[in-house]
Structure formats: C-alpha cells, structure tokens
Amino acid sequence: MRALWPVWMCVVACSSPVEGLLLPEPGDLPEVTLPQDPLISWQTGDTIASADEWETLRKPELQTLFGHYIYGDWPTTAASNITEVGRGNIRIGTQQQYSASHARGELLVALFVPPTRGPHPVMLGLNQCGNTSVFDDASLFDNGGYIDPTCTDVRGSRSSAWSLEQAMDAGWAVATVHQSDTAVDDPDAIHPAPSVVSWAWGVSLAVDVLVTLEEVDADRIVAFGHDTRGTAALLAGAHDSRIAAVWAHQSGTLGAALTRSFEGESIAALTTDFPHGFAPRLGGFVGNELRLPIDQHLLLAQLAPRPLLVTDGDDDAAASPLGAQEAVDLAAPVFTLLEGPAPTWQSRDGGHDVREEDWQTALSFLEEQVR
C-alpha cells in the first residue's frame, strides 16, 4: 500500500500566499529549456535590482514555487518544552541530549561538545540510523522510532561518516537529530507531509533547541547533510535565517544539482522510489522536466548572502556533480547582489559516501567563512 497524501491538487490553477501569483498545473506550464535567471521575477518578469527586492519579492516567490511544485509547504510551528534528558563525559568531550515537543511528536537532539571553553560553533545534521549510530557510547539513546532497514543496531555504526573527533579538535560542537523524529523514510506509512520538507523542518526545530544553550554560539550554527539529508539542509537554510551557513554533500537531483542537467537520478526514479519524499504535484513533471518553473540554483540562491559549500564525488554519477557545479555557478549573481561570499563547489575522487577528507574540506571552508 502506497503512502496516503493530503489532497493539495487544483483543477486549473491554485492561488498563492504571494499576492497575485498563480500556480498552474504542470501540464499548463510552458517549456523552458535554460535554467531561469535568478534575478528575474517569474511572476512579473521584472529585474530584481536590490537586496530589498530580493528579500521581499523574489525570495518569497521562489519559496512558494518550491513548496507548491517540489517539496510541500513549510511548517511554521516551533519546538517547545525543551528539556535536558541526558549528559555525560565521553572520551573526546561531553555529550548532551535534549528533548523537545513539536506539532507531530518529539525531537531528540544529541549535542557533542569539545572540552575547550565555549560557546562553540555547531555543525548540525540529520542522521539516518538514530543518534546512537553517530558515536559509540553507552550513555546515548534514541527515541525508539522507525529505523531504516539498511541500518544496524550497532552503536557507532555510522561514526566514520561523522568525524566527531576531527570536528571537536577544531573547536566545533556537533549536533544531530534522527530524521525519523519528524518523518519516517517508509513509502507504506501515512505521511502528514512530504518527508524532505519534514526533515528540513526537523533541522529548524533543532536550531530552536540549540539557540537556548549556553554552550552554543547561536550565530554560528551550520546545517549539513549527505544525500537527501543534504537536500534537507539546503531547504532548512532557505527558510531559517538563523542557520549561518550550509554544507550539502552529494545531495543530487532536487538537492543541489540542476534538474535540467539531465544527469543523475531522474524525477521519474525519485517519485517512484521515494514517493513520500516530495509534493505529489512533482509527479506531473515526469517526462516534462522542462516545464518546471524553477530549478535547483534557485534553491541555492535563497541561502545568500550566507556561506554555501556544495561538495561531490567525481565517481558519484547518480548525484550529478556537474549539475551541482552548474547550479552553484548560476546562483552566484544573487550572492553578489547581497554582498555575500561566492557559493563554493568542490569535488574529490571517489563515490557516494562521507569521509574524513570531506569533513576537513568543510571545516577549512567554514573556519574562513563563518566567524
């Protein structure tokens, strides 16, 4: 049985929270071969010439388009009832755990703090297999929610992808949340909203928690993620201005990579294998990708003027490294307009995984950019 969806479809065109913006059904949109100019309004065709016009006109327009056609609507509720539920020493510092309520349940944030004096910058990311998979320590625990079938119950089973010791040696705290705390990665479950936007919201809920803690430098919270969790980091950064920077690693199609590159995973594959991940209207663009009124450089542009690092692997064809590189280049004019640092793309040898060298790349970038 496939996931059950809320009924969001319109017969001809939907109205929008952005005044005057009509949202036609996919088949009623024109084909556009080239990626859209980020500084031209889709609604009016006018040029965006100032930071104020970007923030008040173009960015809300883009958020509406991405929500309607790709990700689903952004939740607006915050975390509440934040409570410390665990704390202890570990061999590389301390671990702290915080529970918070949200509109659909409970979130459990694990925070790893270096032994040096704080407040510390924080690298915040979702994990796939539970907080206990990030580090091998008996004091850590999970919420007991859905675990992906590819995961094991071995503590620290995904620790090689997190490089906690390297991050903490560099003075960074690391925070993580299990993605299932806001949405399960199960096509047969009932989903109140698409999973990717729910995961991105989970990143923002974790920020609600982190900004209350004295150990955390609230001005230096960086969202990161690998694969679809990288997409969630980008989407969270687009909606939550408290996120100081984003590192998206191998996020691929509907993440950092252009759909119009026609490389990597297709929309057809994603909507078949991951039907619960995106807005149901996205299926209308299978075979009609050129009708999308947006492309992923316009998601990246919403992070301006904050630092953005997109990383890939040369052999990771499914993630479309060249499509991500092109998207970064196309987003750059917005960062220039808003007087931010140019968005950065880097690729290294190898395939689809997270390595110590990826963390070294990111930490070096962030030490320069996030101050």
BELKAGI-V407583 format. One record per helix or strand of 3 or more residues. SS is the DSSP state (H for helix, E for strand). FROM is the first residue (numbers start at 1). TO is the last residue. If there is no record, write none. Layout:
# BELKAGI-V407583
ss from to
SS FROM TO
SS FROM TO
This chain:
# BELKAGI-V407583
ss from to
H 26 28
H 51 71
E 80 90
E 93 102
E 105 113
E 120 127
H 131 133
H 159 161
H 164 169
E 173 178
H 179 181
H 195 210
E 216 226
H 228 239
E 245 249
H 259 261
H 267 273
H 280 285
H 289 291
H 297 301
E 307 313
H 317 319
H 321 337
E 344 348
H 356 369
